[in-house]
Amino acid sequence: GTDAQLNAQAHWQPLVRAWSASLKWQRLQWPLTGGAMLRSPEGVIEARGDYERYSGRIDAATTSANLPPARWRADATGNRKSIAFSDVAVETLGSTLFGTAQVAWSPQFSWYTQFSGKELNPAGTWPEWPGSLALRAALSGSRDELRADIQSLEGRLRDQMLEARASLIKKHDNYPHVALDVAAGEAKVNIAGALDNQWNLAWHVAVPDL
């Protein structure tokens, strides 16, 4: 169970066909009952608009057993076909990720987000992995496809210099493109290929200390 508190308000102005709404919460979790996969100690969503266009903002904190705590902030504008999130800021891992995002549902469903951040330190959530990392990545998808592109992940991790990049394409249950390049200290790992009915991967591992 949960002792969540919700406060919802809505206003409608029929003469000008305009509306406004807000939702504030405390101690929210998902699923609403039973074991929580995701918790939000507090948050607010506010929006206003008319039949054609709307705008709003979100400010929410999240925690999870498998993910680091985060604070999410974003402004949004949208219409009947899509919504765009600008000035996205995610405070996590001792730093802030900045980015943008867009979701469209007409003429077909699709979404896209890109984000970057510096001086990310995993030790706040995973104490055995201290470091200072810079990340630049993009994700996109549709009903049938997912694309992930970690354009760069670099810095220091556990007193080792780290440089990595990765990309992946998923279509239905197949992965027609998989690529990973990692250099940690003097060790290097390179993987490229596809995962479908058969594994078709080329890989190379170089670890001088072995």
Backbone torsions as a table, in degrees:
resi	resn	phi	psi	omega
1	GLY	NA	175.0	-179.4
2	THR	-149.0	147.6	176.0
3	ASP	-101.7	45.2	-178.2
4	ALA	-62.7	146.5	174.0
5	GLN	-120.0	128.4	-180.0
6	LEU	-123.1	138.8	176.3
7	ASN	-133.5	107.2	-177.9
8	ALA	-114.2	137.9	177.2
9	GLN	-136.6	146.7	177.9
10	ALA	-147.8	143.8	179.2
11	HIS	-135.0	140.7	-179.5
12	TRP	-128.7	129.7	178.2
13	GLN	-113.5	94.6	-172.9
14	PRO	-64.6	-30.6	-177.7
15	LEU	-64.9	-36.0	-179.7
16	VAL	-110.2	4.4	178.8
17	ARG	52.9	45.3	179.5
18	ALA	-117.2	151.6	-179.6
19	TRP	-139.0	160.4	172.8
20	SER	-146.9	150.4	-177.9
21	ALA	-153.4	153.3	176.1
22	SER	-146.0	148.8	176.1
23	LEU	-136.7	120.9	176.9
24	LYS	-118.8	145.2	-179.2
25	TRP	-146.0	161.2	172.1
26	GLN	-139.7	142.5	175.9
27	ARG	53.6	48.4	177.4
28	LEU	-91.3	147.6	177.7
29	GLN	-141.7	159.8	175.0
30	TRP	-132.9	129.2	-6.0
31	PRO	-61.9	163.8	-175.1
32	LEU	-66.5	-26.9	178.7
33	THR	-128.9	159.0	179.4
34	GLY	81.5	-159.6	-179.9
35	GLY	-67.1	133.4	-175.5
36	ALA	-89.6	126.3	171.1
37	MET	-83.4	-31.6	-178.1
38	LEU	-143.1	136.2	176.7
39	ARG	-122.1	147.2	174.4
40	SER	-129.3	103.7	-178.8
41	PRO	-59.7	-34.3	178.8
42	GLU	-161.9	157.5	177.6
43	GLY	-179.3	166.2	178.7
44	VAL	-149.5	139.6	170.8
45	ILE	-125.0	128.6	177.4
46	GLU	-127.8	140.4	-179.3
47	ALA	-151.1	153.5	175.7
48	ARG	-153.2	152.8	179.6
49	GLY	172.2	-157.9	177.4
50	ASP	-138.6	-159.0	-177.4
51	TYR	-65.6	-28.8	-171.4
52	GLU	-99.7	-38.1	-173.3
53	ARG	-139.9	157.6	177.4
54	TYR	-153.4	164.0	176.6
55	SER	-145.2	160.8	-178.7
56	GLY	-172.4	-173.8	178.1
57	ARG	-148.6	157.9	175.8
58	ILE	-134.1	141.4	177.5
59	ASP	-145.4	109.0	-172.6
60	ALA	-147.5	147.2	173.9
61	ALA	-105.1	143.8	179.2
62	THR	-134.8	149.4	171.8
63	THR	-138.3	154.1	-179.7
64	SER	-156.8	153.8	179.2
65	ALA	-66.9	-27.7	-174.5
66	ASN	-109.4	-3.4	-177.5
67	LEU	-128.5	153.6	179.2
68	PRO	-70.5	151.2	174.3
69	PRO	-57.7	147.2	-176.7
70	ALA	-148.5	153.8	171.4
71	ARG	-119.7	123.3	-174.4
72	TRP	-108.9	128.2	175.1
73	ARG	-134.9	139.6	179.1
74	ALA	-163.5	149.4	168.3
75	ASP	-100.7	150.3	-176.3
76	ALA	-138.3	144.8	171.1
77	THR	-135.9	144.5	-177.3
78	GLY	-157.5	175.0	176.2
79	ASN	-144.1	-161.1	-176.5
80	ARG	-71.4	-14.9	-174.8
81	LYS	-108.8	-23.1	-174.1
82	SER	-161.8	168.3	173.6
83	ILE	-137.2	138.5	-179.4
84	ALA	-120.7	134.5	178.2
85	PHE	-107.5	120.5	179.2
86	SER	-114.0	164.7	179.0
87	ASP	50.5	43.0	177.0
88	VAL	-73.2	129.8	177.3
89	ALA	-134.1	126.5	180.0
90	VAL	-121.5	109.3	178.1
91	GLU	-85.1	115.4	-177.6
92	THR	-162.2	158.2	177.0
93	LEU	52.3	37.5	176.5
94	GLY	72.8	12.4	-179.4
95	SER	-149.0	-162.6	-179.5
96	THR	-136.6	129.7	171.1
97	LEU	-92.0	134.8	177.8
98	PHE	-116.8	144.2	-179.3
99	GLY	-173.3	-168.6	176.9
100	THR	-139.1	164.9	178.5
101	ALA	-154.8	155.3	177.5
102	GLN	-147.9	139.7	175.9
103	VAL	-129.4	128.7	177.7
104	ALA	-122.7	141.9	177.2
105	TRP	-122.4	0.6	176.3
106	SER	-146.0	136.6	3.7
107	PRO	-74.2	-13.4	175.2
108	GLN	-149.2	159.1	-176.4
109	PHE	-74.0	132.9	175.0
110	SER	-159.9	159.5	178.3
111	TRP	-150.6	158.2	-177.9
112	TYR	-154.9	141.3	173.1
113	THR	-147.4	146.4	173.7
114	GLN	-137.5	145.0	-176.4
115	PHE	-154.8	159.8	178.5
116	SER	-153.5	156.8	178.8
117	GLY	-163.6	161.5	-179.9
118	LYS	-128.9	161.2	175.4
119	GLU	55.7	40.2	175.2
120	LEU	-79.7	130.1	-177.5
121	ASN	-120.9	105.6	-178.6
122	PRO	-64.7	-15.7	-172.4
123	ALA	-62.7	-22.8	178.4
124	GLY	-61.8	-29.7	178.4
125	THR	-109.6	-36.0	179.1
126	TRP	-121.5	88.6	-172.1
127	PRO	-56.4	-26.4	-178.2
128	GLU	-79.4	-0.6	-178.6
129	TRP	-124.3	62.9	177.4
130	PRO	-72.0	149.0	178.2
131	GLY	177.7	-175.7	174.9
132	SER	-142.9	107.0	-169.8
133	LEU	-121.6	148.1	171.8
134	ALA	-112.3	134.3	-175.3
135	LEU	-128.6	138.7	172.3
136	ARG	-139.1	122.7	-172.9
137	ALA	-151.0	162.3	177.3
138	ALA	-143.7	143.0	177.2
139	LEU	-132.0	144.3	176.5
140	SER	-151.2	161.4	-179.2
141	GLY	-168.6	170.7	175.6
142	SER	-145.5	-168.0	-179.9
143	ARG	-63.7	-30.1	-172.7
144	ASP	-114.6	-4.8	-171.5
145	GLU	-143.1	144.9	173.5
146	LEU	-129.4	134.1	176.5
147	ARG	-125.5	131.6	176.9
148	ALA	-128.1	134.0	-177.1
149	ASP	-139.5	101.3	171.4
150	ILE	-86.8	97.0	-173.1
151	GLN	-68.5	-33.9	175.3
152	SER	-162.8	139.6	170.9
153	LEU	-138.3	111.2	-172.3
154	GLU	-147.1	156.6	179.6
155	GLY	142.9	-145.6	179.0
156	ARG	-117.0	137.7	178.3
157	LEU	-141.0	119.3	-177.7
158	ARG	53.4	46.3	177.8
159	ASP	62.6	21.7	175.5
160	GLN	-122.0	141.1	172.8
161	MET	-70.3	135.1	-177.9
162	LEU	-127.8	133.0	170.9
163	GLU	-135.3	126.4	-177.8
164	ALA	-147.6	152.9	170.7
165	ARG	-151.9	152.1	-177.2
166	ALA	-155.5	153.3	175.6
167	SER	-149.1	151.1	-175.5
168	LEU	-153.0	141.8	172.6
169	ILE	-126.7	127.6	177.5
170	LYS	-117.8	124.8	175.4
171	LYS	-124.1	114.8	-174.7
172	HIS	55.9	-119.9	-178.9
173	ASP	-102.7	9.4	-177.7
174	ASN	-111.5	158.3	177.8
175	TYR	-123.8	86.9	-176.5
176	PRO	-69.8	-12.2	177.8
177	HIS	-143.7	125.5	175.2
178	VAL	-139.3	129.0	179.2
179	ALA	-146.7	137.4	179.0
180	LEU	-147.1	129.4	174.7
181	ASP	-130.9	119.9	-178.3
182	VAL	-132.5	132.7	170.9
183	ALA	-127.1	115.1	179.5
184	ALA	-123.9	110.6	-172.1
185	GLY	62.3	-125.4	177.8
186	GLU	-97.0	-1.3	179.6
187	ALA	-86.6	142.8	179.9
188	LYS	-136.5	140.3	176.8
189	VAL	-132.3	130.3	177.9
190	ASN	-131.2	125.6	178.2
191	ILE	-132.4	134.9	178.1
192	ALA	-151.1	143.3	176.7
193	GLY	150.7	-146.5	-176.1
194	ALA	-143.0	153.6	174.9
195	LEU	-126.7	105.6	176.4
196	ASP	-132.4	-130.2	178.2
197	ASN	-63.7	-27.2	175.6
198	GLN	-129.5	146.8	176.5
199	TRP	-75.6	128.7	178.3
200	ASN	-131.8	73.9	-174.9
201	LEU	-119.9	137.5	169.5
202	ALA	-108.1	132.4	-176.5
203	TRP	-141.0	154.1	179.2
204	HIS	-144.7	129.6	178.7
205	VAL	-124.9	128.1	178.2
206	ALA	-127.7	111.5	179.9
207	VAL	-127.1	99.9	-173.1
208	PRO	-59.1	-29.8	-175.3
209	ASP	-75.8	-15.1	-179.1
210	LEU	-79.3	NA	NA
